[in-house]
């Protein structure tokens, strides 16, 4: 399997995305929820830690964004002990890809 250092570096999706971007891997750009606009919708809120769909929300209405952020962060904190959540564009009918 991968070395411990690699697993530690990839434990946070936000940190992993920073590392991958620095290595030239094409990624979806992060969206700052504080400045999100209608043109950014739909958004996918994701827990930085963990997986399995916990701490994930699809946001199609800006009015729902604050509440969904709070709910995703609470779920992530409960499931993973880390309430960090980030937003990126939601890709309709997208496929799951691991790098």
N, CA, C and O atoms as CSV, one atom per row, in Angstrom:
chain,resi,resn,atom,element,x,y,z
A,1,UNK,N,N,0.813,-1.181,0.000
A,1,UNK,CA,C,0.000,0.000,0.000
A,1,UNK,C,C,0.863,1.254,0.000
A,1,UNK,O,O,2.090,1.166,0.010
A,2,UNK,N,N,0.234,2.402,-0.011
A,2,UNK,CA,C,0.968,3.669,-0.031
A,2,UNK,C,C,1.681,3.913,1.294
A,2,UNK,O,O,1.283,3.380,2.330
A,3,UNK,N,N,2.736,4.721,1.255
A,3,UNK,CA,C,3.436,5.058,2.495
A,3,UNK,C,C,2.532,5.869,3.432
A,3,UNK,O,O,1.593,6.528,2.985
A,4,UNK,N,N,2.825,5.810,4.725
A,4,UNK,CA,C,2.048,6.531,5.734
A,4,UNK,C,C,1.981,8.018,5.406
A,4,UNK,O,O,0.923,8.631,5.550
A,5,UNK,N,N,3.083,8.604,4.971
A,5,UNK,CA,C,3.126,10.038,4.645
A,5,UNK,C,C,2.094,10.379,3.565
A,5,UNK,O,O,1.415,11.402,3.650
A,6,UNK,N,N,1.981,9.519,2.554
A,6,UNK,CA,C,1.013,9.765,1.478
A,6,UNK,C,C,-0.411,9.725,2.015
A,6,UNK,O,O,-1.241,10.553,1.640
A,7,UNK,N,N,-0.694,8.776,2.884
A,7,UNK,CA,C,-2.031,8.676,3.467
A,7,UNK,C,C,-2.333,9.911,4.308
A,7,UNK,O,O,-3.438,10.451,4.247
A,8,UNK,N,N,-1.360,10.359,5.090
A,8,UNK,CA,C,-1.548,11.559,5.910
A,8,UNK,C,C,-1.810,12.783,5.044
A,8,UNK,O,O,-2.671,13.601,5.369
A,9,UNK,N,N,-1.070,12.915,3.937
A,9,UNK,CA,C,-1.239,14.071,3.054
A,9,UNK,C,C,-2.604,14.077,2.372
A,9,UNK,O,O,-3.136,15.143,2.063
A,10,UNK,N,N,-3.169,12.911,2.139
A,10,UNK,CA,C,-4.439,12.809,1.429
A,10,UNK,C,C,-5.640,12.737,2.370
A,10,UNK,O,O,-6.776,12.647,1.905
A,11,UNK,N,N,-5.411,12.774,3.689
A,11,UNK,CA,C,-6.508,12.636,4.656
A,11,UNK,C,C,-7.526,13.767,4.536
A,11,UNK,O,O,-8.719,13.548,4.746
A,12,UNK,N,N,-7.073,14.959,4.203
A,12,UNK,CA,C,-7.967,16.104,4.019
A,12,UNK,C,C,-8.156,16.343,2.525
A,12,UNK,O,O,-7.181,16.520,1.795
A,13,UNK,N,N,-9.403,16.348,2.070
A,13,UNK,CA,C,-9.662,16.589,0.646
A,13,UNK,C,C,-9.190,17.973,0.218
A,13,UNK,O,O,-8.721,18.142,-0.908
A,14,UNK,N,N,-9.307,18.966,1.101
A,14,UNK,CA,C,-8.858,20.309,0.719
A,14,UNK,C,C,-7.344,20.336,0.549
A,14,UNK,O,O,-6.843,20.938,-0.400
A,15,UNK,N,N,-6.616,19.701,1.445
A,15,UNK,CA,C,-5.152,19.640,1.322
A,15,UNK,C,C,-4.763,18.807,0.105
A,15,UNK,O,O,-3.842,19.173,-0.625
A,16,UNK,N,N,-5.444,17.703,-0.117
A,16,UNK,CA,C,-5.154,16.851,-1.271
A,16,UNK,C,C,-5.366,17.619,-2.572
A,16,UNK,O,O,-4.571,17.498,-3.503
A,17,UNK,N,N,-6.440,18.412,-2.637
A,17,UNK,CA,C,-6.694,19.199,-3.848
A,17,UNK,C,C,-5.595,20.233,-4.074
A,17,UNK,O,O,-5.193,20.474,-5.212
A,18,UNK,N,N,-5.106,20.846,-2.989
A,18,UNK,CA,C,-3.999,21.806,-3.118
A,18,UNK,C,C,-2.756,21.119,-3.679
A,18,UNK,O,O,-2.096,21.654,-4.569
A,19,UNK,N,N,-2.441,19.945,-3.162
A,19,UNK,CA,C,-1.267,19.205,-3.636
A,19,UNK,C,C,-1.424,18.789,-5.097
A,19,UNK,O,O,-0.486,18.908,-5.884
A,20,UNK,N,N,-2.604,18.306,-5.453
A,20,UNK,CA,C,-2.846,17.867,-6.830
A,20,UNK,C,C,-2.789,19.052,-7.800
A,20,UNK,O,O,-2.234,18.936,-8.893
A,21,UNK,N,N,-3.360,20.184,-7.400
A,21,UNK,CA,C,-3.306,21.379,-8.249
A,21,UNK,C,C,-1.863,21.810,-8.457
A,21,UNK,O,O,-1.477,22.188,-9.563
A,22,UNK,N,N,-1.061,21.755,-7.391
A,22,UNK,CA,C,0.350,22.112,-7.491
A,22,UNK,C,C,1.130,21.181,-8.400
A,22,UNK,O,O,2.159,21.561,-8.960
A,23,UNK,N,N,0.631,19.949,-8.545
A,23,UNK,CA,C,1.287,18.970,-9.415
A,23,UNK,C,C,0.743,19.025,-10.842
A,23,UNK,O,O,1.157,18.244,-11.698
A,24,UNK,N,N,-0.184,19.950,-11.096
A,24,UNK,CA,C,-0.710,20.107,-12.450
A,24,UNK,C,C,-1.883,19.205,-12.788
A,24,UNK,O,O,-2.261,19.109,-13.956
A,25,UNK,N,N,-2.469,18.542,-11.800
A,25,UNK,CA,C,-3.630,17.685,-12.052
A,25,UNK,C,C,-4.855,18.579,-12.244
A,25,UNK,O,O,-5.128,19.428,-11.396
A,26,UNK,N,N,-5.599,18.407,-13.340
A,26,UNK,CA,C,-6.789,19.240,-13.545
A,26,UNK,C,C,-7.874,18.886,-12.523
A,26,UNK,O,O,-8.191,17.715,-12.314
A,27,UNK,N,N,-8.429,19.912,-11.898
A,27,UNK,CA,C,-9.427,19.739,-10.841
A,27,UNK,C,C,-10.567,20.726,-11.014
A,27,UNK,O,O,-10.428,21.744,-11.691
A,28,UNK,N,N,-11.689,20.415,-10.395
A,28,UNK,CA,C,-12.749,21.410,-10.304
A,28,UNK,C,C,-12.284,22.516,-9.368
A,28,UNK,O,O,-11.716,22.244,-8.310
A,29,UNK,N,N,-12.522,23.747,-9.754
A,29,UNK,CA,C,-12.125,24.881,-8.916
A,29,UNK,C,C,-13.031,24.960,-7.694
A,29,UNK,O,O,-14.239,24.742,-7.789
A,30,UNK,N,N,-12.446,25.267,-6.564
A,30,UNK,CA,C,-13.239,25.467,-5.350
A,30,UNK,C,C,-14.085,26.726,-5.510
A,30,UNK,O,O,-13.700,27.660,-6.215
A,31,UNK,N,N,-15.222,26.740,-4.860
A,31,UNK,CA,C,-16.105,27.904,-4.851
A,31,UNK,C,C,-16.212,28.370,-3.404
A,31,UNK,O,O,-16.515,27.577,-2.513
A,32,UNK,N,N,-15.963,29.648,-3.174
A,32,UNK,CA,C,-16.081,30.206,-1.829
A,32,UNK,C,C,-17.566,30.411,-1.531
A,32,UNK,O,O,-18.213,31.231,-2.182
A,33,UNK,N,N,-18.116,29.681,-0.560
A,33,UNK,CA,C,-19.542,29.836,-0.266
A,33,UNK,C,C,-19.936,31.270,0.092
A,33,UNK,O,O,-21.075,31.674,-0.142
A,34,UNK,N,N,-19.008,32.039,0.655
A,34,UNK,CA,C,-19.314,33.418,1.052
A,34,UNK,C,C,-19.555,34.319,-0.152
A,34,UNK,O,O,-20.237,35.337,-0.034
A,35,UNK,N,N,-19.009,33.959,-1.301
A,35,UNK,CA,C,-19.162,34.791,-2.495
A,35,UNK,C,C,-19.876,34.052,-3.630
A,35,UNK,O,O,-19.893,34.534,-4.763
A,36,UNK,N,N,-20.461,32.896,-3.342
A,36,UNK,CA,C,-21.142,32.117,-4.377
A,36,UNK,C,C,-22.293,32.922,-4.968
A,36,UNK,O,O,-22.996,33.648,-4.265
A,37,UNK,N,N,-22.467,32.775,-6.279
A,37,UNK,CA,C,-23.527,33.473,-7.001
A,37,UNK,C,C,-24.370,32.452,-7.762
A,37,UNK,O,O,-24.020,31.275,-7.837
A,38,UNK,N,N,-25.474,32.914,-8.318
A,38,UNK,CA,C,-26.359,32.031,-9.085
A,38,UNK,C,C,-25.600,31.277,-10.173
A,38,UNK,O,O,-25.888,30.110,-10.438
A,39,UNK,N,N,-24.630,31.943,-10.805
A,39,UNK,CA,C,-23.857,31.308,-11.877
A,39,UNK,C,C,-23.022,30.136,-11.382
A,39,UNK,O,O,-22.602,29.304,-12.187
A,40,UNK,N,N,-22.770,30.050,-10.078
A,40,UNK,CA,C,-21.979,28.960,-9.507
A,40,UNK,C,C,-22.813,27.705,-9.244
A,40,UNK,O,O,-22.255,26.636,-8.995
A,41,UNK,N,N,-24.117,27.819,-9.295
A,41,UNK,CA,C,-24.998,26.696,-8.976
A,41,UNK,C,C,-25.086,25.701,-10.116
A,41,UNK,O,O,-24.922,26.081,-11.276
A,42,UNK,N,N,-25.339,24.444,-9.816
A,42,UNK,CA,C,-25.446,23.864,-8.486
A,42,UNK,C,C,-24.064,23.652,-7.864
A,42,UNK,O,O,-23.067,23.494,-8.567
A,43,UNK,N,N,-24.031,23.652,-6.538
A,43,UNK,CA,C,-22.798,23.423,-5.791
A,43,UNK,C,C,-22.878,22.087,-5.061
A,43,UNK,O,O,-23.957,21.621,-4.697
A,44,UNK,N,N,-21.723,21.493,-4.858
A,44,UNK,CA,C,-21.612,20.304,-4.025
A,44,UNK,C,C,-20.811,20.685,-2.796
A,44,UNK,O,O,-19.656,21.099,-2.904
A,45,UNK,N,N,-21.418,20.548,-1.633
A,45,UNK,CA,C,-20.711,20.763,-0.374
A,45,UNK,C,C,-20.171,19.409,0.057
A,45,UNK,O,O,-20.888,18.408,0.038
A,46,UNK,N,N,-18.898,19.388,0.445
A,46,UNK,CA,C,-18.265,18.121,0.815
A,46,UNK,C,C,-17.473,18.277,2.099
A,46,UNK,O,O,-16.844,19.308,2.336
A,47,UNK,N,N,-17.512,17.241,2.924
A,47,UNK,CA,C,-16.669,17.201,4.116
A,47,UNK,C,C,-15.224,17.038,3.666
A,47,UNK,O,O,-14.941,16.251,2.763
A,48,UNK,N,N,-14.308,17.774,4.288
A,48,UNK,CA,C,-12.892,17.658,3.943
A,48,UNK,C,C,-12.331,16.317,4.393
A,48,UNK,O,O,-11.402,15.795,3.776
A,49,UNK,N,N,-12.880,15.761,5.449
A,49,UNK,CA,C,-12.420,14.469,5.965
A,49,UNK,C,C,-13.454,13.398,5.631
A,49,UNK,O,O,-14.591,13.708,5.276
A,50,UNK,N,N,-13.054,12.163,5.746
A,50,UNK,CA,C,-13.988,11.049,5.620
A,50,UNK,C,C,-14.495,10.819,4.217
A,50,UNK,O,O,-13.874,11.237,3.240
A,51,UNK,N,N,-15.623,10.153,4.125
A,51,UNK,CA,C,-16.197,9.801,2.838
A,51,UNK,C,C,-17.537,9.119,3.033
A,51,UNK,O,O,-18.204,9.316,4.049
A,52,UNK,N,N,-17.920,8.328,2.069
A,52,UNK,CA,C,-19.165,7.592,2.164
A,52,UNK,C,C,-20.411,8.446,2.035
A,52,UNK,O,O,-21.500,8.014,2.411
A,53,UNK,N,N,-20.264,9.652,1.509
A,53,UNK,CA,C,-21.416,10.525,1.323
A,53,UNK,C,C,-21.795,11.340,2.548
A,53,UNK,O,O,-22.699,12.172,2.476
A,54,UNK,N,N,-21.129,11.121,3.662
A,54,UNK,CA,C,-21.437,11.899,4.868
A,54,UNK,C,C,-20.885,13.311,4.717
A,54,UNK,O,O,-19.782,13.505,4.207
A,55,UNK,N,N,-21.657,14.290,5.164
A,55,UNK,CA,C,-21.225,15.675,5.072
A,55,UNK,C,C,-21.303,16.235,3.667
A,55,UNK,O,O,-20.663,17.242,3.365
A,56,UNK,N,N,-22.085,15.591,2.796
A,56,UNK,CA,C,-22.240,16.072,1.418
A,56,UNK,C,C,-23.654,16.599,1.211
A,56,UNK,O,O,-24.627,16.025,1.700
A,57,UNK,N,N,-23.745,17.697,0.479
A,57,UNK,CA,C,-25.036,18.291,0.144
A,57,UNK,C,C,-24.944,18.891,-1.258
A,57,UNK,O,O,-23.926,19.476,-1.625
A,58,UNK,N,N,-26.013,18.739,-2.033
A,58,UNK,CA,C,-26.126,19.427,-3.319
A,58,UNK,C,C,-26.981,20.660,-3.073
A,58,UNK,O,O,-28.074,20.568,-2.515
A,59,UNK,N,N,-26.480,21.809,-3.491
A,59,UNK,CA,C,-27.192,23.074,-3.289
A,59,UNK,C,C,-27.569,23.635,-4.660
A,59,UNK,O,O,-26.703,23.918,-5.487
A,60,UNK,N,N,-28.864,23.790,-4.884
A,60,UNK,CA,C,-29.363,24.315,-6.159
A,60,UNK,C,C,-29.979,25.703,-6.003
A,60,UNK,O,O,-30.354,26.336,-6.990
A,61,UNK,N,N,-30.081,26.172,-4.761
A,61,UNK,CA,C,-30.707,27.461,-4.463
A,61,UNK,C,C,-29.818,28.201,-3.468
A,61,UNK,O,O,-29.528,27.685,-2.389
A,62,UNK,N,N,-29.383,29.417,-3.831
A,62,UNK,CA,C,-28.494,30.182,-2.942
A,62,UNK,C,C,-29.110,30.423,-1.567
A,62,UNK,O,O,-28.392,30.492,-0.570
A,63,UNK,N,N,-30.407,30.550,-1.509
A,63,UNK,CA,C,-31.061,30.769,-0.228
A,63,UNK,C,C,-30.887,29.602,0.737
A,63,UNK,O,O,-30.942,29.781,1.954
A,64,UNK,N,N,-30.678,28.413,0.192
A,64,UNK,CA,C,-30.499,27.219,1.024
A,64,UNK,C,C,-29.049,27.023,1.457
A,64,UNK,O,O,-28.766,26.209,2.336
A,65,UNK,N,N,-28.135,27.763,0.843
A,65,UNK,CA,C,-26.706,27.539,1.096
A,65,UNK,C,C,-26.302,27.671,2.562
A,65,UNK,O,O,-25.632,26.771,3.068
A,66,UNK,N,N,-26.667,28.738,3.276
A,66,UNK,CA,C,-26.223,28.840,4.677
A,66,UNK,C,C,-26.662,27.656,5.543
A,66,UNK,O,O,-25.867,27.125,6.320
A,67,UNK,N,N,-27.899,27.252,5.413
A,67,UNK,CA,C,-28.403,26.129,6.200
A,67,UNK,C,C,-27.744,24.817,5.829
A,67,UNK,O,O,-27.443,23.999,6.697
A,68,UNK,N,N,-27.521,24.616,4.539
A,68,UNK,CA,C,-26.871,23.383,4.084
A,68,UNK,C,C,-25.414,23.332,4.537
A,68,UNK,O,O,-24.901,22.262,4.864
A,69,UNK,N,N,-24.743,24.494,4.558
A,69,UNK,CA,C,-23.367,24.541,5.072
A,69,UNK,C,C,-23.329,24.118,6.533
A,69,UNK,O,O,-22.489,23.309,6.930
A,70,UNK,N,N,-24.237,24.664,7.330
A,70,UNK,CA,C,-24.293,24.302,8.750
A,70,UNK,C,C,-24.585,22.818,8.928
A,70,UNK,O,O,-23.956,22.158,9.756
A,71,UNK,N,N,-25.528,22.292,8.165
A,71,UNK,CA,C,-25.894,20.881,8.282
A,71,UNK,C,C,-24.743,19.971,7.859
A,71,UNK,O,O,-24.461,18.973,8.522
A,72,UNK,N,N,-24.082,20.317,6.758
A,72,UNK,CA,C,-22.956,19.503,6.284
A,72,UNK,C,C,-21.814,19.528,7.288
A,72,UNK,O,O,-21.200,18.495,7.553
A,73,UNK,N,N,-21.522,20.699,7.848
A,73,UNK,CA,C,-20.437,20.819,8.828
A,73,UNK,C,C,-20.757,20.033,10.096
A,73,UNK,O,O,-19.880,19.377,10.658
A,74,UNK,N,N,-21.999,20.095,10.545
A,74,UNK,CA,C,-22.392,19.350,11.744
A,74,UNK,C,C,-22.293,17.847,11.507
A,74,UNK,O,O,-21.811,17.108,12.365
A,75,UNK,N,N,-22.751,17.402,10.343
A,75,UNK,CA,C,-22.678,15.975,10.022
A,75,UNK,C,C,-21.224,15.516,9.912
A,75,UNK,O,O,-20.871,14.440,10.395
A,76,UNK,N,N,-20.387,16.329,9.278
A,76,UNK,CA,C,-18.970,15.986,9.138
A,76,UNK,C,C,-18.289,15.930,10.502
A,76,UNK,O,O,-17.507,15.018,10.771
A,77,UNK,N,N,-18.583,16.895,11.356
A,77,UNK,CA,C,-17.985,16.914,12.694
A,77,UNK,C,C,-18.409,15.691,13.497
A,77,UNK,O,O,-17.596,15.095,14.203
A,78,UNK,N,N,-19.666,15.322,13.391
A,78,UNK,CA,C,-20.174,14.162,14.118
A,78,UNK,C,C,-19.571,12.861,13.593
A,78,UNK,O,O,-19.203,11.983,14.373
A,79,UNK,N,N,-19.473,12.741,12.275
A,79,UNK,CA,C,-18.992,11.495,11.672
A,79,UNK,C,C,-17.478,11.355,11.705
A,79,UNK,O,O,-16.960,10.253,11.883
A,80,UNK,N,N,-16.761,12.471,11.533
A,80,UNK,CA,C,-15.310,12.394,11.339
A,80,UNK,C,C,-14.495,13.165,12.367
A,80,UNK,O,O,-13.265,13.096,12.358
A,81,UNK,N,N,-15.168,13.901,13.257
A,81,UNK,CA,C,-14.434,14.711,14.223
A,81,UNK,C,C,-13.804,15.937,13.604
A,81,UNK,O,O,-12.918,16.547,14.201
A,82,UNK,N,N,-14.250,16.310,12.410
A,82,UNK,CA,C,-13.715,17.460,11.671
A,82,UNK,C,C,-14.870,18.069,10.892
A,82,UNK,O,O,-15.414,17.431,9.990
A,83,UNK,N,N,-15.247,19.291,11.229
A,83,UNK,CA,C,-16.377,19.940,10.582
A,83,UNK,C,C,-16.032,20.768,9.363
A,83,UNK,O,O,-16.871,21.520,8.867
A,84,UNK,N,N,-14.792,20.640,8.864
A,84,UNK,CA,C,-14.419,21.423,7.678
A,84,UNK,C,C,-15.208,20.937,6.467
A,84,UNK,O,O,-15.280,19.740,6.190
A,85,UNK,N,N,-15.796,21.892,5.754
A,85,UNK,CA,C,-16.574,21.612,4.549
A,85,UNK,C,C,-16.100,22.561,3.468
A,85,UNK,O,O,-15.773,23.714,3.752
A,86,UNK,N,N,-16.059,22.091,2.232
A,86,UNK,CA,C,-15.713,22.959,1.111
A,86,UNK,C,C,-16.763,22.809,0.024
A,86,UNK,O,O,-17.560,21.871,0.038
A,87,UNK,N,N,-16.755,23.745,-0.919
A,87,UNK,CA,C,-17.734,23.736,-2.006
A,87,UNK,C,C,-17.017,23.695,-3.343
A,87,UNK,O,O,-15.952,24.287,-3.522
A,88,UNK,N,N,-17.628,22.982,-4.277
A,88,UNK,CA,C,-17.132,22.938,-5.651
A,88,UNK,C,C,-18.338,22.796,-6.568
A,88,UNK,O,O,-19.427,22.459,-6.102
A,89,UNK,N,N,-18.167,23.046,-7.856
A,89,UNK,CA,C,-19.302,22.882,-8.761
A,89,UNK,C,C,-19.815,21.439,-8.717
A,89,UNK,O,O,-19.026,20.497,-8.642
A,90,UNK,N,N,-21.123,21.274,-8.763
A,90,UNK,CA,C,-21.717,19.942,-8.828
A,90,UNK,C,C,-21.823,19.555,-10.289
A,90,UNK,O,O,-22.385,20.298,-11.094
A,91,UNK,N,N,-21.293,18.409,-10.631
A,91,UNK,CA,C,-21.332,17.916,-12.008
A,91,UNK,C,C,-22.506,16.939,-12.124
A,91,UNK,O,O,-22.481,15.847,-11.557
A,92,UNK,N,N,-23.521,17.353,-12.861
A,92,UNK,CA,C,-24.690,16.489,-13.059
A,92,UNK,C,C,-24.266,15.213,-13.783
A,92,UNK,O,O,-23.531,15.260,-14.769
A,93,UNK,N,N,-24.732,14.094,-13.287
A,93,UNK,CA,C,-24.439,12.780,-13.868
A,93,UNK,C,C,-22.938,12.515,-13.986
A,93,UNK,O,O,-22.500,11.793,-14.882
A,94,UNK,N,N,-22.152,13.100,-13.081
A,94,UNK,CA,C,-20.703,12.890,-13.092
A,94,UNK,C,C,-20.342,11.508,-12.589
A,94,UNK,O,O,-21.143,10.841,-11.935
A,95,UNK,N,N,-19.135,11.089,-12.899
A,95,UNK,CA,C,-18.606,9.796,-12.450
A,95,UNK,C,C,-17.624,10.017,-11.321
A,95,UNK,O,O,-16.962,11.053,-11.257
A,96,UNK,N,N,-17.530,9.051,-10.434
A,96,UNK,CA,C,-16.581,9.102,-9.318
A,96,UNK,C,C,-15.201,8.713,-9.841
A,96,UNK,O,O,-15.037,7.665,-10.466
A,97,UNK,N,N,-14.217,9.561,-9.580
A,97,UNK,CA,C,-12.855,9.292,-10.033
A,97,UNK,C,C,-11.915,9.406,-8.846
A,97,UNK,O,O,-11.961,10.394,-8.112
A,98,UNK,N,N,-11.070,8.417,-8.651
A,98,UNK,CA,C,-10.042,8.451,-7.610
A,98,UNK,C,C,-8.706,8.713,-8.273
A,98,UNK,O,O,-8.404,8.144,-9.321
A,99,UNK,N,N,-7.901,9.580,-7.660
A,99,UNK,CA,C,-6.554,9.851,-8.171
A,99,UNK,C,C,-5.560,9.404,-7.125
A,99,UNK,O,O,-4.352,9.530,-7.327
